Amino acid sequence: MRQALFLIATSTLFIFSNHNASAQCQADAGSDTVLCIGIGLASYHLGGNQTASGGVAPYQFTWSCSYTIGTITYTASDFLDDTTAANPQLIDHNANSLTFFLSVTDSLGSTCMDTVKIRFCQYTYSLDDKQVSISQGDSAQLYPGVANGCQPLQYQWSPNYNISDPSIPNPTVWPDTTTFYYLTVTDSAACQSVTDTFKVYVNTLGIAEEKERRIKVYPNPASSFIQVEMEEGEALEFQVYSIHGQQMPKSYQRGVLNLEAYPPGFYLIRFSNGQMQKFIKTTE
């Protein structure tokens, strides 16, 4: 009789312990965060240091989200490399923010849930070649080619030379000699833009200076490659950016830039001497 009572008590304790453990299931989808998209997605993973705890391991993970543009709805599989992993990697983004829902199920079938919101800060860039020619003693007004980001934005023009206020978007300048003004924009999430350039050509003789075009980029538009030519064989380093400021891979040999890895769209080439060229990648 005592042995039977002991077995019943032990079984009851085991059932209670398992029930209590399953009730303690906790899911951690990670902390809400802001990501800078100026240079592309970093290797960001969702989930906490322990995405699931309590309950009875092993766990099953399910990540979900829904984002609709017009008649098209995107789900978690469009943004994550694996919707069943504890810490999936973010592989794509939208223009504003995404909320991901995490569901964790332990081996006893107990389920716990959590959510995480990812906000994306992304700049856009104009394709116009910002330049002006003035006579010595005249002035010009600068304007930025950078927009969006996570408001408010902070502006910083350099050099601080004959400029009304280098911290506003549209300062007035009156340089005595030809000056290239560079702009860096920082948003509320501390995301910095690609450096923007505004060229002010000053004619000291009262005749407008003619811009010296030493770099050629062709064909434009292009589908598979472009030719980058620099006069007199001058070697200049350069980097290619998407219209959203994402730094692109550079496969460049003997004056030819391979565009195979580039999706169709607008791109900027920024050279080490401050010049910028624009081109369009088209489909085949």
The 8 nearest C-alpha neighbors of each residue, nearest first, counted from 0:
[[1, 3, 2, 4, 5, 6, 7, 8],
 [2, 0, 4, 3, 5, 6, 7, 8],
 [1, 3, 5, 0, 4, 6, 7, 8],
 [4, 2, 0, 6, 5, 1, 7, 8],
 [3, 5, 1, 7, 6, 2, 8, 0],
 [6, 4, 2, 8, 3, 7, 9, 1],
 [5, 7, 9, 3, 4, 8, 10, 2],
 [6, 8, 4, 10, 5, 9, 11, 3],
 [9, 7, 11, 5, 6, 10, 4, 12],
 [8, 10, 12, 6, 11, 7, 5, 13],
 [11, 9, 13, 7, 12, 8, 6, 14],
 [10, 12, 8, 14, 9, 13, 7, 15],
 [11, 13, 15, 9, 10, 14, 16, 8],
 [14, 12, 10, 16, 15, 11, 9, 17],
 [15, 13, 11, 17, 16, 12, 18, 10],
 [14, 16, 12, 18, 13, 17, 19, 11],
 [15, 17, 19, 13, 14, 18, 12, 20],
 [18, 16, 20, 14, 19, 15, 21, 13],
 [19, 17, 15, 21, 16, 20, 14, 22],
 [18, 20, 16, 22, 17, 21, 15, 23],
 [21, 19, 54, 17, 23, 22, 18, 16],
 [22, 20, 54, 18, 23, 19, 24, 109],
 [23, 21, 19, 20, 24, 18, 54, 109],
 [22, 24, 53, 20, 54, 21, 25, 19],
 [23, 25, 54, 53, 22, 21, 52, 111],
 [26, 24, 52, 51, 111, 53, 23, 27],
 [27, 25, 51, 112, 113, 50, 111, 103],
 [26, 28, 50, 47, 29, 113, 46, 51],
 [29, 27, 46, 113, 115, 114, 47, 101],
 [30, 28, 47, 46, 27, 45, 115, 31],
 [29, 31, 32, 115, 28, 47, 116, 46],
 [32, 30, 116, 115, 117, 29, 33, 118],
 [31, 33, 117, 30, 118, 34, 116, 115],
 [32, 34, 118, 119, 117, 35, 188, 120],
 [35, 33, 119, 120, 118, 36, 32, 117],
 [36, 34, 120, 190, 37, 119, 121, 33],
 [35, 37, 39, 121, 38, 40, 120, 34],
 [38, 36, 244, 245, 35, 39, 121, 192],
 [39, 37, 245, 246, 36, 244, 40, 35],
 [40, 38, 36, 245, 37, 41, 246, 35],
 [41, 39, 36, 42, 38, 90, 91, 43],
 [40, 42, 43, 39, 36, 38, 34, 89],
 [43, 41, 40, 44, 88, 89, 90, 39],
 [42, 44, 41, 88, 89, 45, 40, 90],
 [45, 43, 88, 87, 86, 89, 42, 46],
 [46, 44, 86, 87, 29, 28, 88, 43],
 [47, 45, 28, 29, 86, 50, 27, 85],
 [46, 48, 29, 50, 49, 27, 28, 45],
 [47, 49, 50, 46, 29, 27, 86, 51],
 [50, 48, 47, 51, 52, 27, 46, 26],
 [49, 51, 27, 47, 46, 26, 85, 48],
 [52, 50, 26, 49, 25, 27, 103, 53],
 [53, 51, 25, 24, 49, 54, 26, 50],
 [54, 52, 24, 23, 25, 20, 55, 21],
 [53, 55, 21, 24, 20, 23, 105, 22],
 [54, 56, 105, 106, 21, 57, 53, 20],
 [57, 55, 58, 105, 106, 54, 53, 52],
 [56, 58, 106, 105, 55, 59, 104, 54],
 [59, 57, 105, 56, 104, 106, 103, 60],
 [58, 60, 104, 103, 105, 61, 57, 83],
 [61, 59, 103, 83, 102, 85, 84, 58],
 [60, 62, 83, 102, 101, 82, 103, 63],
 [63, 61, 101, 82, 100, 83, 102, 75],
 [62, 64, 75, 100, 99, 61, 101, 74],
 [65, 63, 99, 75, 74, 100, 98, 66],
 [64, 66, 74, 73, 72, 67, 75, 63],
 [65, 67, 73, 72, 74, 64, 68, 97],
 [68, 66, 72, 71, 73, 69, 65, 70],
 [69, 67, 71, 70, 72, 66, 73, 93],
 [68, 70, 71, 67, 72, 66, 73, 65],
 [69, 71, 68, 72, 67, 73, 66, 65],
 [72, 70, 68, 67, 69, 73, 66, 74],
 [73, 71, 67, 66, 68, 70, 65, 74],
 [72, 74, 66, 65, 67, 77, 71, 75],
 [75, 73, 65, 64, 76, 77, 66, 72],
 [74, 76, 63, 64, 78, 77, 79, 62],
 [75, 77, 79, 74, 78, 82, 80, 81],
 [78, 76, 75, 74, 79, 73, 91, 90],
 [77, 79, 91, 75, 90, 76, 89, 92],
 [80, 78, 89, 76, 90, 81, 88, 75],
 [79, 81, 88, 87, 90, 89, 82, 76],
 [82, 80, 83, 87, 79, 84, 76, 88],
 [81, 83, 62, 84, 61, 76, 79, 75],
 [84, 82, 60, 61, 81, 62, 85, 59],
 [85, 83, 87, 86, 81, 82, 60, 61],
 [84, 86, 50, 60, 87, 46, 83, 51],
 [87, 85, 46, 45, 84, 44, 88, 50],
 [88, 86, 84, 44, 81, 45, 80, 79],
 [89, 87, 44, 80, 79, 43, 90, 45],
 [88, 90, 79, 43, 78, 44, 91, 87],
 [91, 89, 78, 79, 88, 80, 40, 92],
 [92, 90, 78, 89, 77, 93, 79, 40],
 [93, 91, 78, 94, 90, 119, 97, 89],
 [92, 94, 95, 96, 91, 97, 119, 66],
 [93, 95, 96, 119, 92, 121, 120, 118],
 [96, 94, 119, 93, 118, 97, 120, 92],
 [97, 95, 118, 117, 119, 93, 94, 98],
 [96, 98, 117, 116, 99, 118, 95, 93],
 [97, 99, 116, 115, 64, 117, 100, 114],
 [98, 100, 64, 115, 114, 63, 116, 97],
 [101, 99, 114, 63, 62, 113, 64, 98],
 [100, 102, 62, 113, 112, 61, 114, 28],
 [101, 103, 112, 61, 60, 111, 62, 104],
 [104, 102, 60, 111, 110, 59, 112, 26],
 [105, 103, 110, 59, 109, 58, 108, 111],
 [104, 106, 58, 108, 107, 109, 55, 56],
 [107, 105, 108, 55, 57, 56, 58, 104],
 [108, 106, 105, 109, 55, 21, 104, 54],
 [107, 109, 105, 106, 104, 110, 21, 55],
 [108, 110, 104, 105, 107, 21, 111, 22],
 [111, 109, 104, 103, 108, 105, 102, 112],
 [112, 110, 103, 26, 25, 24, 102, 104],
 [111, 113, 102, 101, 26, 103, 110, 114],
 [112, 114, 101, 28, 26, 27, 100, 102],
 [115, 113, 100, 99, 28, 101, 98, 116],
 [114, 116, 31, 99, 28, 98, 29, 30],
 [115, 117, 98, 31, 97, 99, 118, 32],
 [118, 116, 32, 97, 96, 33, 31, 98],
 [117, 119, 96, 33, 95, 34, 32, 116],
 [120, 118, 34, 95, 96, 33, 35, 121],
 [121, 119, 148, 35, 149, 36, 34, 118],
 [120, 122, 148, 36, 37, 119, 35, 147],
 [123, 121, 148, 147, 243, 146, 37, 145],
 [122, 124, 243, 146, 145, 242, 147, 121],
 [123, 125, 145, 144, 242, 243, 146, 126],
 [124, 126, 144, 127, 145, 123, 242, 146],
 [125, 127, 124, 128, 277, 144, 267, 242],
 [126, 128, 125, 129, 144, 277, 130, 124],
 [129, 127, 130, 126, 275, 197, 276, 196],
 [128, 130, 197, 127, 198, 196, 131, 144],
 [131, 129, 198, 197, 199, 128, 132, 200],
 [130, 132, 199, 200, 198, 133, 129, 139],
 [133, 131, 200, 201, 199, 207, 208, 130],
 [134, 132, 201, 137, 200, 202, 135, 131],
 [135, 133, 202, 201, 205, 137, 136, 203],
 [134, 136, 203, 137, 175, 201, 202, 133],
 [137, 135, 134, 173, 138, 175, 174, 133],
 [136, 138, 135, 134, 173, 133, 139, 174],
 [137, 139, 173, 172, 171, 136, 140, 133],
 [140, 138, 172, 171, 173, 141, 137, 133],
 [139, 141, 171, 170, 172, 169, 142, 138],
 [142, 140, 169, 170, 171, 139, 197, 143],
 [141, 143, 169, 168, 140, 144, 170, 197],
 [144, 142, 145, 168, 141, 169, 195, 182],
 [143, 145, 125, 124, 195, 146, 142, 126],
 [146, 144, 124, 143, 123, 122, 125, 147],
 [145, 147, 123, 122, 124, 148, 144, 143],
 [146, 148, 122, 123, 149, 121, 150, 145],
 [149, 147, 122, 121, 120, 186, 150, 146],
 [150, 148, 120, 186, 187, 151, 147, 188],
 [151, 149, 152, 187, 186, 148, 147, 188],
 [150, 152, 187, 186, 149, 153, 148, 185],
 [153, 151, 186, 150, 185, 187, 154, 184],
 [152, 154, 185, 184, 186, 155, 151, 166],
 [155, 153, 184, 166, 167, 168, 183, 152],
 [154, 156, 166, 183, 165, 182, 184, 157],
 [157, 155, 182, 165, 181, 158, 180, 166],
 [158, 156, 159, 181, 180, 182, 155, 165],
 [157, 159, 160, 180, 156, 181, 179, 165],
 [158, 160, 157, 162, 165, 161, 156, 164],
 [159, 161, 158, 162, 174, 157, 172, 173],
 [162, 160, 173, 174, 172, 159, 163, 175],
 [161, 163, 172, 160, 164, 171, 159, 165],
 [162, 164, 171, 170, 172, 165, 161, 173],
 [163, 165, 166, 170, 162, 167, 171, 156],
 [166, 164, 156, 155, 167, 162, 159, 170],
 [165, 167, 155, 154, 164, 156, 168, 153],
 [168, 166, 154, 169, 165, 170, 164, 155],
 [167, 169, 142, 154, 143, 170, 166, 141],
 [170, 168, 142, 141, 167, 140, 171, 143],
 [171, 169, 163, 164, 141, 140, 167, 168],
 [170, 172, 140, 163, 139, 162, 141, 169],
 [173, 171, 162, 139, 138, 161, 174, 140],
 [172, 174, 138, 161, 137, 139, 175, 162],
 [175, 173, 176, 161, 172, 178, 177, 160],
 [176, 174, 135, 173, 201, 136, 177, 203],
 [177, 175, 201, 174, 178, 200, 135, 203],
 [176, 178, 200, 201, 199, 174, 179, 175],
 [179, 177, 199, 176, 180, 198, 200, 174],
 [178, 180, 198, 197, 199, 181, 196, 177],
 [181, 179, 197, 157, 196, 198, 178, 158],
 [182, 180, 196, 157, 156, 195, 197, 194],
 [183, 181, 156, 195, 194, 155, 196, 157],
 [182, 184, 194, 155, 192, 154, 195, 156],
 [185, 183, 154, 192, 191, 153, 155, 182],
 [186, 184, 191, 153, 190, 189, 152, 192],
 [185, 187, 152, 189, 149, 188, 190, 150],
 [186, 188, 189, 149, 151, 150, 152, 185],
 [187, 189, 186, 190, 149, 33, 120, 35],
 [190, 188, 186, 187, 185, 191, 35, 149],
 [191, 189, 35, 188, 185, 186, 192, 120],
 [192, 190, 185, 184, 189, 186, 193, 183],
 [193, 191, 184, 183, 194, 37, 185, 122],
 [192, 194, 244, 195, 191, 183, 37, 184],
 [195, 193, 183, 182, 192, 181, 196, 184],
 [194, 196, 182, 181, 193, 183, 144, 197],
 [197, 195, 181, 180, 182, 198, 179, 194],
 [196, 198, 129, 180, 130, 179, 181, 199],
 [199, 197, 130, 179, 180, 178, 129, 200],
 [198, 200, 131, 178, 130, 177, 132, 179],
 [201, 199, 177, 132, 131, 133, 198, 178],
 [200, 202, 177, 133, 176, 134, 135, 132],
 [203, 201, 134, 207, 208, 204, 205, 206],
 [202, 204, 135, 205, 201, 134, 176, 206],
 [205, 203, 206, 202, 134, 135, 207, 208],
 [204, 206, 134, 202, 203, 207, 135, 133],
 [207, 205, 204, 202, 208, 134, 203, 133],
 [206, 208, 202, 132, 209, 205, 133, 134],
 [209, 207, 202, 206, 210, 200, 132, 201],
 [210, 208, 211, 207, 200, 132, 212, 206],
 [209, 211, 212, 208, 200, 132, 207, 213],
 [212, 210, 213, 209, 208, 214, 230, 200],
 [213, 211, 214, 210, 215, 230, 209, 229],
 [212, 214, 230, 229, 211, 215, 228, 231],
 [215, 213, 229, 228, 212, 230, 216, 227],
 [216, 214, 228, 227, 217, 229, 213, 212],
 [215, 217, 227, 226, 228, 225, 218, 214],
 [218, 216, 219, 226, 225, 215, 227, 221],
 [217, 219, 221, 225, 220, 216, 226, 224],
 [220, 218, 217, 221, 278, 279, 216, 225],
 [219, 221, 279, 218, 280, 278, 281, 222],
 [222, 220, 219, 280, 218, 281, 223, 224],
 [221, 223, 281, 280, 283, 282, 224, 220],
 [222, 224, 258, 259, 221, 257, 225, 283],
 [225, 223, 257, 258, 256, 221, 222, 255],
 [226, 224, 256, 217, 218, 255, 221, 227],
 [225, 227, 255, 217, 216, 254, 228, 256],
 [226, 228, 216, 254, 215, 255, 225, 229],
 [229, 227, 215, 214, 226, 254, 216, 230],
 [228, 230, 214, 233, 213, 232, 215, 231],
 [231, 229, 213, 232, 233, 228, 214, 215],
 [232, 230, 233, 229, 213, 234, 228, 214],
 [231, 233, 230, 229, 234, 228, 235, 213],
 [234, 232, 231, 229, 230, 235, 228, 213],
 [235, 233, 232, 236, 229, 231, 230, 228],
 [236, 234, 271, 233, 237, 270, 272, 229],
 [237, 235, 271, 270, 234, 238, 272, 269],
 [236, 238, 270, 269, 271, 235, 268, 239],
 [237, 239, 269, 268, 270, 240, 236, 249],
 [238, 240, 268, 247, 267, 246, 269, 266],
 [241, 239, 246, 267, 245, 244, 247, 266],
 [240, 242, 266, 245, 244, 243, 267, 265],
 [241, 243, 266, 244, 265, 124, 123, 240],
 [244, 242, 123, 241, 122, 245, 124, 37],
 [245, 243, 37, 241, 240, 242, 38, 193],
 [244, 246, 38, 39, 241, 240, 37, 243],
 [247, 245, 240, 38, 239, 244, 241, 248],
 [246, 248, 240, 239, 245, 249, 241, 238],
 [249, 247, 250, 246, 239, 260, 261, 238],
 [248, 250, 251, 247, 239, 256, 238, 257],
 [251, 249, 257, 256, 248, 252, 258, 255],
 [250, 252, 256, 255, 249, 257, 254, 253],
 [251, 253, 255, 254, 256, 250, 257, 249],
 [254, 252, 255, 251, 256, 226, 227, 228],
 [253, 255, 227, 252, 226, 228, 256, 251],
 [256, 254, 226, 252, 251, 253, 225, 227],
 [257, 255, 251, 225, 224, 250, 226, 258],
 [256, 258, 224, 250, 259, 251, 255, 223],
 [259, 257, 223, 224, 261, 260, 256, 222],
 [258, 260, 261, 223, 257, 224, 262, 222],
 [259, 261, 258, 262, 248, 257, 247, 250],
 [262, 260, 258, 259, 263, 280, 247, 264],
 [261, 263, 264, 260, 280, 259, 281, 282],
 [264, 262, 280, 281, 282, 261, 265, 279],
 [263, 265, 280, 279, 262, 266, 281, 241],
 [264, 266, 279, 242, 278, 241, 280, 267],
 [267, 265, 241, 242, 278, 240, 277, 279],
 [268, 266, 277, 240, 239, 276, 241, 269],
 [269, 267, 239, 276, 275, 238, 277, 270],
 [268, 270, 275, 237, 238, 274, 267, 239],
 [271, 269, 237, 274, 272, 273, 236, 275],
 [270, 272, 236, 273, 237, 235, 269, 274],
 [273, 271, 270, 274, 235, 236, 269, 237],
 [274, 272, 271, 270, 275, 269, 196, 179],
 [273, 275, 270, 272, 269, 276, 271, 196],
 [274, 276, 269, 268, 270, 273, 267, 277],
 [277, 275, 268, 267, 269, 278, 274, 216],
 [276, 278, 267, 266, 268, 126, 275, 279],
 [277, 279, 266, 219, 265, 220, 267, 280],
 [278, 280, 265, 220, 264, 266, 219, 281],
 [281, 279, 263, 221, 264, 222, 220, 265],
 [282, 280, 222, 263, 221, 279, 220, 283],
 [283, 281, 222, 263, 280, 262, 221, 223],
 [282, 222, 281, 223, 221, 280, 263, 259]]
